[in-house]
Amino acid sequence: MKYYLVIFLCVLISYSNCKIDIEVEDDDEFGEFEDSAGINRDRILKDATFSVADKVEPDVTITVEDDDEFEHFNDEEEFEGFNTERIRVIDKDPKITIASVPVPFHANWSHYIMEIILVLGIIGYFVNFFYGKSQNARLADIWLKTHKSLLEDNFSLVGDDGKIEVENSGLIKETENFYTLWCSGRTCCEGMLVELKFIKRQDLASMFCQLLRPARDEVHIKVDMNKEDMDTFVFCVASKKTATRFSKEMADLSVFCPERKPGANYGLTDGFSVHSELGEVATTLLDPKTVNYLNKYSDVFDYLHFSDRYSGLKLQDEAAVPTKLPPVKKVLNFTFVIPTDKYADPQEAIGAVYPLLSFVFQCMERVKRLRISKEAKSKAEKNRLRVEEAFLKTTHAARAEAAAARKEEKRRQEKERILKEDPEKQRKWEEKEMKRQQKKKAPRMKQLKVKSM
């Protein structure tokens, strides 16, 4: 009986051990499904271990394998030639890149250099315009106030015309740097035109050019003499630079007195040159008093030009040949320089040229009284006749060319008209034209008449 009991217990124990192994293996087999369903596999295994420990004896050891399903990713031989650095970079924390934001406007002016220069240029232009405009207006006003009393003493009307108001200055502003003043009502002359040509102070570009090619403030005076109050002659005294330019550009000087003589021959300084058609005119006008006067004001005196054949500048376009002589006048021209660069005060600069206006009136009186000799008069008349004949020859050639062109145009129109009419008329016209051409090409022979005995 005891033996049966012992055998029963052994079988029971062995059966229990087998059941535990089966349960553990069953648990391991269903662990994958439980993990995929979202159940924590480690927690289940832990509970199973405690349950087995409670049931089995202490000498029983249970081993549970914890397989990592992603273990093959750590095998370097599994991915040969694959860039593992890329995976490592992805595993790390992402790198944050901060974009470069433009610096605010007020903090970085270097990006707006062109805009700043443009704005400053515009501001500078307008500032210079208003400043230069006011400077030229001030110079014109000072000149008129300084010379107005002298002008009123010599002319009955100082200003544009008799309709201007008393408070009006009489100056006419042609541009911002050019003013004119007309005076009339004096013996020996029809009138006098005063032109004030100042530097273009209102133009910023001209002021920059002023640094390379300096310009000057000038006063131009033109006196229109009466025909009976001026004799026949052409005379000019000018600085060397102006005399060289006049000999090429002025029509009367280049024709009647192209020869330029040094001023030292008449007692003037070396800075002057003299153009004179008649020698006795230069000797009469350049007396010691006049020579001393010109030498004294040589720094502000530019030129004087007296001519009874004044027609302005020569025609620069040689292709356009005039058909008649240009109109001429008996004119006295003067140009003086206002030394604004030597005097800081405009009043002093205007005062430096004030005595030269009196010199203009003295020259008017001297030209009125001047009468050349008969020999000089005859020479002057021959010079003018020679110029007119040369001009008429040039005009005749031009007129002949124009007449030939008109004749050819008329013949062409006649041909076109006949071609549109009867063919018989066309044939007759062609025969007539052929005979004319043959006659034109035939050599010309002179016919001699011999008187019979």
VOBAMAR-664163 format. One line per field, with one value per residue (C-alpha): residue number from 1; residue in one letter; x, z, y. Coordinates in Angstrom, 1 decimal, padded with zeros to 4 digits. Each point is the difference from the previous one (the first is absolute). Layout:
num <- c(NUM	...)
residuo <- c(A	...)
xx <- c(X	...)
zz <- c(Z	...)
yy <- c(Y	...)
***
This chain:
num <- c(1	2	3	4	5	6	7	8	9	10	11	12	13	14	15	16	17	18	19	20	21	22	23	24	25	26	27	28	29	30	31	32	33	34	35	36	37	38	39	40	41	42	43	44	45	46	47	48	49	50	51	52	53	54	55	56	57	58	59	60	61	62	63	64	65	66	67	68	69	70	71	72	73	74	75	76	77	78	79	80	81	82	83	84	85	86	87	88	89	90	91	92	93	94	95	96	97	98	99	100	101	102	103	104	105	106	107	108	109	110	111	112	113	114	115	116	117	118	119	120	121	122	123	124	125	126	127	128	129	130	131	132	133	134	135	136	137	138	139	140	141	142	143	144	145	146	147	148	149	150	151	152	153	154	155	156	157	158	159	160	161	162	163	164	165	166	167	168	169	170	171	172	173	174	175	176	177	178	179	180	181	182	183	184	185	186	187	188	189	190	191	192	193	194	195	196	197	198	199	200	201	202	203	204	205	206	207	208	209	210	211	212	213	214	215	216	217	218	219	220	221	222	223	224	225	226	227	228	229	230	231	232	233	234	235	236	237	238	239	240	241	242	243	244	245	246	247	248	249	250	251	252	253	254	255	256	257	258	259	260	261	262	263	264	265	266	267	268	269	270	271	272	273	274	275	276	277	278	279	280	281	282	283	284	285	286	287	288	289	290	291	292	293	294	295	296	297	298	299	300	301	302	303	304	305	306	307	308	309	310	311	312	313	314	315	316	317	318	319	320	321	322	323	324	325	326	327	328	329	330	331	332	333	334	335	336	337	338	339	340	341	342	343	344	345	346	347	348	349	350	351	352	353	354	355	356	357	358	359	360	361	362	363	364	365	366	367	368	369	370	371	372	373	374	375	376	377	378	379	380	381	382	383	384	385	386	387	388	389	390	391	392	393	394	395	396	397	398	399	400	401	402	403	404	405	406	407	408	409	410	411	412	413	414	415	416	417	418	419	420	421	422	423	424	425	426	427	428	429	430	431	432	433	434	435	436	437	438	439	440	441	442	443	444	445	446	447	448	449	450	451	452	453)
residuo <- c(M	K	Y	Y	L	V	I	F	L	C	V	L	I	S	Y	S	N	C	K	I	D	I	E	V	E	D	D	D	E	F	G	E	F	E	D	S	A	G	I	N	R	D	R	I	L	K	D	A	T	F	S	V	A	D	K	V	E	P	D	V	T	I	T	V	E	D	D	D	E	F	E	H	F	N	D	E	E	E	F	E	G	F	N	T	E	R	I	R	V	I	D	K	D	P	K	I	T	I	A	S	V	P	V	P	F	H	A	N	W	S	H	Y	I	M	E	I	I	L	V	L	G	I	I	G	Y	F	V	N	F	F	Y	G	K	S	Q	N	A	R	L	A	D	I	W	L	K	T	H	K	S	L	L	E	D	N	F	S	L	V	G	D	D	G	K	I	E	V	E	N	S	G	L	I	K	E	T	E	N	F	Y	T	L	W	C	S	G	R	T	C	C	E	G	M	L	V	E	L	K	F	I	K	R	Q	D	L	A	S	M	F	C	Q	L	L	R	P	A	R	D	E	V	H	I	K	V	D	M	N	K	E	D	M	D	T	F	V	F	C	V	A	S	K	K	T	A	T	R	F	S	K	E	M	A	D	L	S	V	F	C	P	E	R	K	P	G	A	N	Y	G	L	T	D	G	F	S	V	H	S	E	L	G	E	V	A	T	T	L	L	D	P	K	T	V	N	Y	L	N	K	Y	S	D	V	F	D	Y	L	H	F	S	D	R	Y	S	G	L	K	L	Q	D	E	A	A	V	P	T	K	L	P	P	V	K	K	V	L	N	F	T	F	V	I	P	T	D	K	Y	A	D	P	Q	E	A	I	G	A	V	Y	P	L	L	S	F	V	F	Q	C	M	E	R	V	K	R	L	R	I	S	K	E	A	K	S	K	A	E	K	N	R	L	R	V	E	E	A	F	L	K	T	T	H	A	A	R	A	E	A	A	A	A	R	K	E	E	K	R	R	Q	E	K	E	R	I	L	K	E	D	P	E	K	Q	R	K	W	E	E	K	E	M	K	R	Q	Q	K	K	K	A	P	R	M	K	Q	L	K	V	K	S	M)
xx <- c(000.0	002.8	001.7	-003.1	-000.2	003.6	-000.4	-003.2	001.8	002.9	-002.4	-001.8	003.2	001.2	-003.4	000.1	003.5	-001.1	-003.1	002.1	002.4	-003.0	-001.5	003.2	000.5	-003.6	000.6	003.1	-001.8	-002.9	002.3	000.6	-003.8	-000.4	002.7	-001.6	-003.3	001.7	000.4	003.3	001.8	002.4	-002.7	-001.7	003.2	000.6	-003.4	000.6	003.3	-001.6	-002.8	002.4	002.2	-003.0	-000.8	003.3	002.6	003.1	002.3	-001.9	001.6	-002.0	001.8	-001.9	001.7	-000.5	000.4	000.4	-001.8	002.1	003.3	000.8	000.3	003.1	001.7	002.7	000.4	-003.7	000.4	003.3	000.7	-002.8	000.7	-000.4	000.9	-003.3	-001.9	002.0	-000.7	-003.7	000.1	001.5	-002.0	-001.0	002.3	-001.8	001.2	-000.8	-000.7	001.9	-002.4	000.8	001.3	-002.6	000.2	001.3	002.7	001.7	000.3	002.6	-002.7	-001.5	003.1	-001.3	-003.4	001.7	002.3	-003.0	-002.0	003.0	000.6	-003.6	000.1	003.3	-001.2	-003.1	002.0	002.6	-002.8	-001.7	003.3	001.5	-003.2	000.0	003.7	-000.5	-003.1	001.9	002.9	-002.5	-001.7	003.3	001.2	-003.2	000.0	003.6	-000.4	-003.5	000.7	002.7	-002.4	-002.8	002.4	000.8	-003.4	-003.5	-001.3	001.6	-001.9	-001.9	-002.5	-002.0	-002.8	001.9	-000.8	002.3	000.7	001.0	003.8	-000.2	002.1	-001.4	000.9	000.5	001.3	001.3	003.4	-000.8	-001.5	-000.5	-000.6	-001.0	000.8	-001.1	-000.4	003.4	001.7	002.2	-001.4	-003.3	000.4	002.2	-000.5	001.7	000.3	001.0	001.4	000.8	001.4	-002.6	000.0	-003.4	001.3	001.9	001.6	001.2	001.6	001.9	001.1	001.1	002.8	001.4	-000.8	-000.6	-002.6	-000.5	-002.8	-000.1	-001.8	-000.7	-000.9	-001.3	-000.5	-002.0	001.5	-001.9	001.0	001.1	001.9	002.6	002.5	001.1	002.6	000.4	002.1	000.5	002.2	-000.2	001.9	002.1	-002.3	-003.1	001.8	001.0	-003.6	-001.5	002.3	-001.5	-003.6	-001.0	-001.0	001.2	003.3	000.9	-000.7	001.0	002.9	001.3	003.4	000.5	002.6	001.5	-001.2	003.6	000.1	-002.5	001.2	-002.3	001.1	001.1	-003.4	-001.8	-000.3	-001.3	-002.0	-000.3	-001.2	001.5	003.3	-001.1	-003.1	002.2	002.3	-002.9	-002.0	003.0	001.3	002.1	-003.0	-001.9	003.1	000.6	-003.6	000.1	003.2	-001.4	-003.0	001.6	-001.1	-003.7	000.1	-000.7	-000.5	-001.5	-001.3	-001.0	-001.4	-002.2	-000.4	-001.0	-002.0	000.9	001.7	000.9	-002.2	001.4	-001.9	002.0	-002.6	-002.7	001.1	-001.9	-001.6	000.3	002.2	-000.9	-001.3	002.6	000.0	002.2	000.8	002.3	000.5	001.6	000.6	001.3	000.7	-001.4	002.8	-002.2	002.9	002.3	-002.5	-002.0	-002.5	-002.1	-000.3	003.8	000.0	-002.7	001.8	003.1	-001.8	-002.0	002.5	-000.2	-003.5	001.2	002.6	-002.8	-001.6	003.3	000.6	-003.5	000.9	003.4	-001.5	-002.6	002.7	002.4	000.2	002.6	002.0	-001.0	002.7	-001.1	-003.6	000.8	001.9	-002.9	-002.4	002.2	000.2	-003.8	-000.5	002.5	-001.9	-003.3	001.4	001.4	-003.3	-001.9	002.2	-000.7	-003.7	000.1	001.4	-002.6	-002.8	001.3	-000.1	-003.5	-001.2	001.5	-001.8	-003.3	000.4	000.8	-003.0	-002.2	001.2	-000.6	-003.6	-000.6	001.3	-002.3	-003.0	000.8	000.4	-003.5	-001.4	000.1	002.8	000.5	000.8	002.3	002.0	000.3	001.2	002.6	001.3	000.1	001.9	002.5	000.8	000.5	002.4	002.0	000.2	001.2	002.7	001.2	003.2	-000.4	001.7	000.5	-001.2	002.3	-001.3	002.3	-000.8	000.2	002.4)
zz <- c(000.0	000.8	-003.2	-002.0	001.9	-000.8	-003.7	-000.2	001.5	-002.5	-002.9	001.4	000.4	-003.5	-001.4	001.7	-001.4	-003.5	000.4	001.1	-003.0	-002.3	001.5	-000.2	-003.6	-000.8	001.6	-002.1	-003.2	000.5	001.2	-003.5	-000.6	003.3	-000.9	-003.3	001.7	002.2	003.3	001.9	-000.5	002.9	002.4	-001.0	000.3	003.4	001.2	-001.4	001.8	003.3	-000.6	-000.9	003.0	002.2	-001.4	-000.6	002.4	000.7	-002.0	-003.2	-002.4	-002.7	-002.8	-002.2	-003.3	-000.7	-003.8	-001.6	-003.3	-001.2	000.9	-003.7	-000.5	002.2	-002.0	-002.1	-002.4	-000.8	-001.7	-001.8	-002.0	001.7	001.4	003.7	000.8	-001.5	002.5	002.9	-001.0	-000.2	003.5	001.4	000.9	-003.1	-000.8	000.0	-002.7	000.6	-003.2	-000.7	000.5	-001.8	002.3	000.5	-002.2	002.7	001.0	-003.4	-002.2	-002.4	-002.0	-000.9	-001.2	-003.5	001.3	002.5	-002.7	-002.3	002.7	001.0	-003.6	-000.6	003.2	-000.9	-003.5	001.3	002.7	-002.5	-002.5	002.5	001.3	-003.4	-001.3	002.9	-000.5	-003.6	000.7	002.7	-002.4	-002.6	002.5	001.3	-003.6	-000.8	003.2	-000.5	-003.7	-000.1	000.8	-002.8	-002.5	000.8	-000.6	-003.5	-001.1	000.3	000.4	002.1	-000.2	-002.4	-001.3	001.1	001.4	003.0	003.5	001.9	002.8	-002.6	-000.3	-003.8	-000.1	-001.9	001.3	-003.1	002.1	003.5	-001.0	-002.9	000.4	-002.6	000.1	-002.9	000.0	-002.6	-000.5	-000.8	-002.9	-002.4	000.8	-000.4	003.4	002.2	001.2	003.2	000.6	003.3	-000.5	003.4	000.8	000.1	003.8	000.1	-002.0	002.1	-003.0	-001.3	003.4	-000.2	-003.6	001.5	001.8	-003.3	-002.3	001.9	-001.3	000.8	000.7	-003.0	-001.0	-003.8	-001.4	-003.5	-001.4	-003.3	-001.6	-002.5	-003.6	-000.4	003.3	-000.8	-002.8	-002.1	002.0	002.0	003.2	002.9	003.1	002.0	002.3	-001.9	000.7	-001.1	-003.1	-001.2	000.3	-001.6	-003.1	-000.7	001.0	-000.7	-003.6	-000.3	001.8	-002.1	-003.2	000.4	002.5	000.3	001.0	003.8	001.4	003.5	002.3	000.9	-003.4	001.3	003.6	001.5	002.2	-001.5	000.9	-002.7	-003.8	-002.5	-003.2	-002.2	-003.6	-000.3	001.7	000.6	002.0	002.4	000.4	000.7	002.4	001.9	001.3	003.2	002.1	-001.3	000.2	003.7	000.8	-001.6	001.7	003.4	-000.3	-002.0	002.7	-000.6	-003.7	-002.5	-003.4	-002.0	-003.5	-002.4	-003.4	-002.7	-001.5	003.1	-000.8	002.9	-000.3	-003.3	-001.4	001.3	-002.5	-003.2	-001.9	000.4	-002.4	000.6	-003.0	001.3	002.3	003.7	001.5	001.6	002.7	001.3	003.5	003.0	002.1	003.5	002.4	003.6	002.6	003.5	002.4	002.5	000.5	001.3	002.3	002.7	000.1	-003.2	000.5	-000.4	-003.0	-001.8	001.0	-001.8	-003.4	000.7	-001.7	-003.2	-000.7	-000.2	-002.4	-002.2	-000.3	-000.8	-002.8	-001.4	-000.2	-001.6	-002.7	-000.7	-000.6	-001.9	-003.7	-002.1	-002.9	-003.7	-000.6	002.9	-001.1	-003.5	001.3	002.3	-002.9	-002.2	002.7	000.3	-003.8	-000.2	002.7	-001.8	-003.4	001.6	001.6	-003.2	-001.8	002.6	-000.2	-003.7	000.0	002.5	-002.0	-003.2	001.7	001.3	-003.5	-001.5	002.6	-000.7	-003.8	000.5	002.2	-002.5	-002.8	002.1	000.7	-003.7	-000.9	002.6	-001.4	-003.6	000.9	001.3	-003.2	-003.7	-001.0	-003.2	002.1	002.1	-003.1	-001.2	003.4	000.1	-003.5	001.1	003.2	-001.9	-002.5	003.0	001.6	-003.2	-000.6	003.6	-000.5	-003.4	000.1	-000.4	-002.9	-000.5	-003.2	-001.6	-002.4	-002.7	-001.8	-003.7	-001.8)
yy <- c(000.0	002.4	-000.8	001.0	003.3	000.9	-000.8	002.1	003.0	-000.3	-000.1	003.0	002.0	-000.9	000.9	003.4	000.7	-000.8	002.2	003.0	-000.4	-000.1	003.1	001.9	-001.0	000.9	003.4	000.5	-000.9	002.4	002.8	001.3	000.3	001.7	002.5	000.8	000.6	002.7	-002.1	000.4	-003.3	000.6	000.5	-003.4	-001.9	001.5	-001.1	-003.5	-000.3	000.9	-002.5	-002.8	000.8	-000.4	-003.4	-001.6	-000.9	002.1	-002.2	000.5	002.7	001.7	001.8	002.5	001.3	003.7	000.2	003.5	000.1	002.9	-001.7	-000.6	003.8	000.0	-002.6	001.7	-003.0	000.2	003.4	000.0	003.2	001.9	003.4	-000.5	003.6	001.1	-002.2	001.3	003.6	-000.7	-001.6	003.2	003.1	002.1	003.0	003.3	002.5	003.7	001.9	003.2	002.8	003.4	002.7	002.8	003.2	002.3	-002.5	-000.5	003.0	-001.5	-001.7	003.4	001.9	000.7	001.2	002.3	001.4	000.6	001.8	002.1	000.9	001.1	002.1	001.5	000.9	001.8	001.8	001.1	001.1	002.3	001.3	000.7	001.5	002.5	000.8	000.9	002.0	001.9	000.8	001.3	002.2	001.4	000.7	001.9	002.0	000.9	001.1	001.3	003.6	000.1	-001.7	002.5	002.9	-001.2	-001.6	001.2	-003.5	-002.7	-003.2	-002.2	002.6	003.0	-002.1	-001.3	001.2	002.4	-002.5	-002.7	-000.3	-000.4	-003.2	-002.9	-003.4	-002.2	-002.9	-000.5	001.2	002.4	003.5	002.7	003.7	002.3	003.7	002.5	003.7	001.4	001.8	-001.9	-003.4	-001.9	-001.7	-002.0	-003.6	-001.2	-003.7	-001.4	-003.5	-001.6	-003.4	-002.7	-000.2	-001.6	-003.0	-002.5	-001.7	003.3	000.8	-003.3	000.9	003.4	-001.9	-001.3	002.9	003.2	002.4	003.7	002.5	002.4	003.1	000.3	003.5	000.4	003.5	000.4	003.1	002.2	-000.5	003.7	000.0	-002.7	-000.1	-003.0	-002.1	-003.2	000.1	-002.3	-000.2	-003.2	-002.3	-002.6	-002.9	001.9	001.5	-003.4	-001.2	003.1	-000.3	-003.4	000.6	003.6	000.6	003.6	-000.4	-003.1	001.8	003.6	-000.3	-003.6	001.2	000.2	002.4	000.0	002.6	001.1	001.7	002.5	000.3	-002.7	-002.8	-003.4	-001.5	001.9	-000.4	002.6	-000.6	003.1	000.3	003.5	001.1	003.5	-001.2	-001.9	002.9	002.4	-002.1	-001.4	003.4	000.1	000.7	-003.1	-002.1	000.9	-000.7	-003.4	-000.9	001.1	-002.3	-002.8	-002.6	000.8	001.0	-002.7	001.7	002.8	-000.5	002.9	-000.9	001.5	-003.5	-001.9	-003.2	-002.2	-003.4	-001.7	-002.7	-003.3	-002.2	000.3	-002.1	002.7	002.8	003.2	001.6	003.6	002.0	-000.2	003.2	002.2	002.7	002.7	-001.3	000.6	-003.1	-000.1	-002.8	000.4	-002.7	000.3	-001.1	-001.9	-002.5	002.7	001.8	-001.7	002.9	000.2	003.8	000.3	-002.3	002.1	003.2	-001.2	000.2	003.2	002.4	-002.0	001.1	003.6	-001.3	-001.3	003.4	001.6	-002.5	000.8	003.7	-000.7	-002.2	002.6	002.6	-002.3	000.7	-001.9	001.5	-000.4	-002.5	-002.2	000.5	-001.2	-003.0	-001.0	000.3	-002.1	-002.7	-000.1	-000.1	-002.8	-002.0	000.6	-001.1	-003.2	-000.6	000.6	-002.5	-002.6	000.8	-000.2	-003.5	-001.0	001.5	-001.7	-003.3	000.7	001.1	-003.2	-002.1	001.7	-000.5	-003.7	-000.4	001.8	-002.3	-003.1	001.1	000.6	-003.5	-001.6	002.0	-001.1	-003.6	000.0	001.4	-001.1	-002.3	002.1	003.0	-002.1	-001.0	003.6	001.1	-002.7	001.0	003.6	-000.9	-002.2	002.9	002.3	-002.4	-000.5	003.7	000.4	-002.6	001.3	002.1	003.7	001.7	003.7	001.5	002.6	002.5	001.3	003.2	-000.2	002.4)
***
